[in-house]
Structure formats: C-alpha cells, structure tokens
Amino acid sequence: MQFDGKIINIIEEAEARCKDQFAKLERIALYNQNKVLDAFRNNNVGQRHFAQTNGYGYDDIGRDTLCKVFAQVFGAEAAIVSPLMVSGTHALTVALYGLLRPGDEMLAVSGAPYDTLKEVITGDNIGSLKDFGVSYRQVNLKDGAFDYDAIKHAINDKTKLIFVGRSRGYEWRDALDVREIGKMTAFVKNLKSDLIVMCDNCYGEFVDTIEPTEVGVDVAVGSLIKNIGGGIAPSGGYVCGRKDCVEQIAYRLTSPSIGMEVGSYAYGYREFYQGLFLAPHVTMQAIKGSVLFGHVFDSVGYKTIPRPDADCKDIIRSIMFDTEEELIAFCRAVQKASPVDSNVTPFPWDMPGYEHQVIMAAGTFVAGASIELSADSPIKAPYIAYLQGGLTYEHVKIAAMYCLQSVLENK
C-alpha cells in the first residue's frame, strides 16, 4: 500500500504527542523486567528446565520450577502453569469449578464476565455451574467503577466467590485499575472474611508494576497466548494465588487424587520460560502501539477508550466507528498489515459463545494470540473495534497507517 502524505503526517504528529507517555511505559517495562529476572535467578533456571518430559511427568522439574517462577512474579504463594489449558476461558473454568461447590454463590462485581464464560456459569444441561447447583448474581459497574453500596447489599451467607474481570470484554468502558481491584478486595473481605476474590487477569499482565495477587486478590487467572506469554508461548493458561486455592484448582485440572503431582509435556518448556522473560518488553510494545492508535484516531474525530492521554490499564484499545463499513474496513486493514495470512479477507461470522456475528483479524504466528496485533468486534451498533497486541511498536505503527487510510477511504 502506498500511503498518502496526509496519512504519514497524521501518524508522525500523533507520535510526537506520545513522547511523555512512552517514557513512562518504558519505566514500567524496566521495573517488570527486573522483577521477572529476579524470579528466574532466584529459582536457578537452567537448561535442564527446558527438557521434554513424557508419561505421567512425576518430578517434572521444568513444570514445577515454571510454576515457582510465575508465583514469584505475581507475588503469590503458588501457581499452576499448564500448556494443557487450551485458552483463558478454560483456565477460568477450571478455577471456578475448583473453588465452588453445590450451594455456593458466585457474585460478579464488574458486570457480566466475558461472553465465553456465560454458558460455563448459567448454561442449561451442559455441565455448567448452574447444573451443579452453584448460583450466580452480578453487580454492574457504576460509571465505570465498582458500585460499593450495591456490592455490600448483594453479599449474603451463600456468597463464596467474588469475581472481577480486569479487562472490559465487549463493553464501551475502560479496564479496571489494579489498585481499585485491591480496594474492592479489602472492602468485601471486611464484610465477609472467608470470601474468595478471583480476577480474570487476561490482557492485564505487566501493564502496571503490580498484579492483582499483590493487592489482596486470592486467585488471578489468565492465558499464556496473551501478555504473559510474550508472543512465544504456543498455548496454555495459568493460575496464581493462595496456596490452598491453587491446590483446589489443581484437583480439578487433573484429579482430586493427584493434583499437580503429574503432567508431562513432550515438547519442552523453553518457549514458556522465554515467553515470560520477553513479556514485560513485548507488553510495552503493544501498549505503545495502543497509545499511538488512540492519538491517531482521536485526531481524525473518532472516540477511543482509554482516552489518548490516559494510562492504559490493559492492552486493548477500543475505537468507535460511525458505520459498519468503517468497522469492517478497519479490521480488514489490520489483517492486511499482518505478517501471517495478510492475503486473507476477514468476514463477520457466527462464533461459539457469542450472541452476534463477530469479525476477527489476526494474522498471527500463534493462532489467535492476542498479544500479537489483532482486532475483533461483534457486528452491532455502536460499531466498536477492539484492537490489541503488537510484538513490535514498529509493526503497530505501520498497521496504524494501513488502518487510517482504509477507514478514511470508507468514511
């Protein structure tokens, strides 16, 4: 694509406005890189930890040490890091089934969980939590923040687990700040001390200098093909938190009789270690790209969340378009600017777990990896694209040129 001079000027002017924000992001990346390096050094990570294992995987030092490294990075007592978790939704599902029992209640305090969890929680006759006698209620956010009064009145004797989603799903709001999640955690535990607070941490790792488990959250759960995998991890999910909670979740991941005593991986663990090591830098590359997109599209009249000059609380940039055509043009430009499958043209289609047709652009090395540059959106008004990821800032900057030119041509 040949870029119009006007497009290049808009990008360069926007980039100039990002200078101070970029400097702050680089300081966060440096802090987190040091934290990860300390975890590697303190656990004496060596070549032996990358080896392949097979069979039952008893005494798998690579698996066990990887869990210890994650736990230290998250300031947690214990962790499960498993390539056998197929997605963030799977990791969250395993955690919920591990922590909840018949008669318990799950209370979501940040509105509805992500779309793919709805059937997990309230589906009929599919083995959902509801089918097993776990009840569910939710408290919606109020003006994008926790509604403390409503939360207070919602908690009762049956309430066992407080669920909070750090990111925004397909909602027109900002992600939640880790410190606010910590404040909410202290609030609910003051009301009922035995509550378990669980956080869907997808898209949020290394965006800040602290993680939810460092501000009182009992369990944080996420996907290895998002931030924490650094664009290297080929699959998997993680659970970090209180030792007793992690043990209960391990019993559901494998079997109550064996927990994390087993679990081999015939391909070796190097990519998971290396991905974690790269994750602070890669996450900041993605956020720099998000900031640039925010300034670029704000400058030509489109609303974005977060605001262009605001701190990012996850790697997602929401951009609201005027028409369905602009939205589709944006997603197709992301695909065209991708290193993989750039010749593919995305179309809206029906996807499991979603109420509306969804368009997805993801020309990624790891299929569907959200830490790589991608964009998706349900096809419904208002027409909002959810952009995330980017392994290098330079790639995201080039993609911004593609996207801007494509959208303006379809305006």
BELKA-V115925 format. One record per residue. N is the residue number from 0. RES is the residue in one small letter. NEAR is the number of other ideal C-beta (glycine too) atoms within 12 Angstrom. D_FIRST is the distance of its C-alpha to the first C-alpha in Angstrom with 2 decimals. Layout:
n=(N,N)
res=(RES,RES)
near=(NEAR,NEAR)
d_first=(D_FIRST,D_FIRST)
This chain:
n=(0,1,2,3,4,5,6,7,8,9,10,11,12,13,14,15,16,17,18,19,20,21,22,23,24,25,26,27,28,29,30,31,32,33,34,35,36,37,38,39,40,41,42,43,44,45,46,47,48,49,50,51,52,53,54,55,56,57,58,59,60,61,62,63,64,65,66,67,68,69,70,71,72,73,74,75,76,77,78,79,80,81,82,83,84,85,86,87,88,89,90,91,92,93,94,95,96,97,98,99,100,101,102,103,104,105,106,107,108,109,110,111,112,113,114,115,116,117,118,119,120,121,122,123,124,125,126,127,128,129,130,131,132,133,134,135,136,137,138,139,140,141,142,143,144,145,146,147,148,149,150,151,152,153,154,155,156,157,158,159,160,161,162,163,164,165,166,167,168,169,170,171,172,173,174,175,176,177,178,179,180,181,182,183,184,185,186,187,188,189,190,191,192,193,194,195,196,197,198,199,200,201,202,203,204,205,206,207,208,209,210,211,212,213,214,215,216,217,218,219,220,221,222,223,224,225,226,227,228,229,230,231,232,233,234,235,236,237,238,239,240,241,242,243,244,245,246,247,248,249,250,251,252,253,254,255,256,257,258,259,260,261,262,263,264,265,266,267,268,269,270,271,272,273,274,275,276,277,278,279,280,281,282,283,284,285,286,287,288,289,290,291,292,293,294,295,296,297,298,299,300,301,302,303,304,305,306,307,308,309,310,311,312,313,314,315,316,317,318,319,320,321,322,323,324,325,326,327,328,329,330,331,332,333,334,335,336,337,338,339,340,341,342,343,344,345,346,347,348,349,350,351,352,353,354,355,356,357,358,359,360,361,362,363,364,365,366,367,368,369,370,371,372,373,374,375,376,377,378,379,380,381,382,383,384,385,386,387,388,389,390,391,392,393,394,395,396,397,398,399,400,401,402,403,404,405,406,407,408,409,410)
res=(m,q,f,d,g,k,i,i,n,i,i,e,e,a,e,a,r,c,k,d,q,f,a,k,l,e,r,i,a,l,y,n,q,n,k,v,l,d,a,f,r,n,n,n,v,g,q,r,h,f,a,q,t,n,g,y,g,y,d,d,i,g,r,d,t,l,c,k,v,f,a,q,v,f,g,a,e,a,a,i,v,s,p,l,m,v,s,g,t,h,a,l,t,v,a,l,y,g,l,l,r,p,g,d,e,m,l,a,v,s,g,a,p,y,d,t,l,k,e,v,i,t,g,d,n,i,g,s,l,k,d,f,g,v,s,y,r,q,v,n,l,k,d,g,a,f,d,y,d,a,i,k,h,a,i,n,d,k,t,k,l,i,f,v,g,r,s,r,g,y,e,w,r,d,a,l,d,v,r,e,i,g,k,m,t,a,f,v,k,n,l,k,s,d,l,i,v,m,c,d,n,c,y,g,e,f,v,d,t,i,e,p,t,e,v,g,v,d,v,a,v,g,s,l,i,k,n,i,g,g,g,i,a,p,s,g,g,y,v,c,g,r,k,d,c,v,e,q,i,a,y,r,l,t,s,p,s,i,g,m,e,v,g,s,y,a,y,g,y,r,e,f,y,q,g,l,f,l,a,p,h,v,t,m,q,a,i,k,g,s,v,l,f,g,h,v,f,d,s,v,g,y,k,t,i,p,r,p,d,a,d,c,k,d,i,i,r,s,i,m,f,d,t,e,e,e,l,i,a,f,c,r,a,v,q,k,a,s,p,v,d,s,n,v,t,p,f,p,w,d,m,p,g,y,e,h,q,v,i,m,a,a,g,t,f,v,a,g,a,s,i,e,l,s,a,d,s,p,i,k,a,p,y,i,a,y,l,q,g,g,l,t,y,e,h,v,k,i,a,a,m,y,c,l,q,s,v,l,e,n,k)
near=(19,9,25,17,12,17,29,21,18,31,33,22,20,33,29,17,21,34,18,15,30,27,15,24,34,24,18,30,32,19,22,37,27,20,31,36,23,19,32,26,15,16,26,14,30,16,14,18,30,23,23,20,26,15,13,17,26,16,16,31,23,34,38,32,31,46,41,31,39,50,33,29,41,44,27,37,25,33,46,46,48,42,39,28,35,23,33,44,33,33,46,44,37,34,49,39,33,35,36,37,21,15,15,29,30,43,39,39,45,39,34,28,41,39,26,30,37,29,25,35,37,24,21,12,10,17,15,24,37,25,19,24,17,30,28,33,29,28,30,22,29,16,9,22,24,34,22,22,15,24,37,21,15,28,31,17,13,22,34,34,42,44,49,51,43,46,44,36,36,32,26,26,27,30,41,39,29,36,23,30,41,30,25,39,37,21,26,36,23,17,25,24,14,18,37,38,47,50,49,47,51,43,42,46,54,46,47,38,27,29,42,44,41,29,31,35,44,41,48,54,56,54,43,47,45,47,51,51,46,39,38,30,43,27,31,41,39,53,53,43,42,28,23,20,37,40,28,32,43,38,24,31,36,25,15,16,9,17,24,36,21,25,33,26,33,16,20,24,42,25,30,41,38,27,43,50,34,32,44,38,35,44,45,41,35,47,47,40,47,49,43,45,51,38,37,42,37,29,27,30,18,33,22,35,33,34,20,28,18,22,25,44,37,42,50,47,50,42,42,28,36,23,18,24,20,31,41,32,34,48,45,37,40,50,33,29,37,35,24,23,23,24,12,18,19,32,17,25,15,15,21,15,25,26,17,21,20,30,37,35,43,34,35,33,27,30,18,29,39,44,52,44,48,45,48,37,41,30,30,18,15,23,32,37,44,44,49,47,47,44,39,23,31,19,32,42,34,29,46,45,35,37,47,43,31,33,37,27,20,22,19)
d_first=(0.00,3.77,6.17,9.42,12.45,14.16,11.87,12.42,16.07,16.60,15.47,17.66,20.52,20.52,20.58,23.55,25.40,25.14,27.17,30.52,29.24,27.53,30.86,32.74,30.46,30.97,34.71,34.60,32.72,35.35,38.17,36.91,36.19,39.79,41.06,39.39,40.62,44.11,44.06,43.15,45.82,48.49,48.16,48.21,45.08,45.28,44.08,46.72,44.90,41.88,44.06,43.84,46.63,47.98,50.71,51.93,50.45,53.63,53.45,49.72,49.30,45.50,45.32,48.09,46.80,43.27,44.93,46.92,43.90,42.09,45.33,45.66,42.09,42.76,46.26,47.62,50.74,49.11,45.90,44.74,41.56,41.00,38.33,40.31,39.17,36.32,34.58,35.26,36.95,39.21,40.16,40.99,42.97,44.98,45.76,46.95,49.14,50.52,51.56,52.77,55.95,57.52,58.73,56.23,53.85,50.23,49.25,45.59,45.51,41.82,41.60,40.59,39.16,35.74,35.51,36.08,39.39,40.97,42.41,43.48,45.60,46.85,46.21,49.23,50.80,47.93,49.46,48.02,49.69,51.29,52.80,54.38,55.95,53.57,53.10,50.08,49.67,47.08,47.01,43.94,42.57,43.81,41.31,39.13,42.10,44.92,47.70,50.63,53.33,51.95,51.50,55.09,56.45,54.38,55.69,58.83,61.02,58.76,55.58,54.68,50.98,48.77,45.10,42.32,38.56,36.84,33.41,32.86,31.84,30.49,32.34,31.36,33.09,32.73,33.72,37.27,38.35,40.29,43.16,43.57,43.68,46.42,48.30,48.18,49.39,52.36,53.14,53.39,55.29,57.77,58.37,58.64,58.67,58.11,54.76,51.84,48.58,45.49,41.92,38.72,36.85,33.49,30.49,33.00,34.06,33.77,32.28,35.67,38.46,40.63,40.45,42.42,45.11,45.85,46.80,49.18,47.09,48.90,46.01,42.24,40.08,36.47,33.99,33.17,29.57,28.97,29.58,32.73,31.37,28.87,26.27,28.77,31.42,30.87,32.99,35.90,37.32,39.82,42.79,44.35,47.44,51.20,52.90,54.90,51.91,49.81,52.77,53.04,49.36,49.80,52.63,50.31,47.49,49.96,53.59,56.21,58.28,55.79,53.02,50.93,53.46,51.34,47.76,46.45,42.93,42.72,39.32,40.34,39.38,37.40,34.04,35.71,37.32,34.27,32.06,34.60,34.76,31.01,30.86,31.74,28.93,26.28,27.42,27.03,23.48,22.77,24.80,23.20,19.84,21.73,23.23,19.98,18.65,22.07,21.99,18.49,19.27,22.85,21.90,20.33,23.33,22.95,25.76,25.27,27.82,28.85,28.85,26.41,29.38,31.32,31.92,30.05,32.57,30.27,26.66,25.62,23.84,24.66,22.63,24.26,22.38,24.12,23.34,22.76,19.67,18.06,19.23,17.86,14.40,14.55,15.78,13.32,10.42,12.71,13.11,9.53,9.41,12.78,14.27,16.45,16.02,12.26,12.91,15.48,15.48,18.00,20.80,23.77,26.83,30.35,30.83,34.23,35.52,33.39,34.85,31.72,28.79,26.12,22.37,21.24,17.95,18.86,17.07,19.90,22.11,25.17,25.00,24.77,25.18,24.75,24.63,21.26,18.38,18.97,19.55,22.12,24.21,27.15,26.56,29.13,29.62,28.92,25.30,24.65,21.89,23.22,20.76,22.22,21.95,19.76,21.26,19.82,19.06,16.23,14.41,15.25,14.07,10.49,10.87,12.38,9.41,7.54,11.01,12.02,9.45,10.08,13.76,14.23,12.93,15.56,18.19)
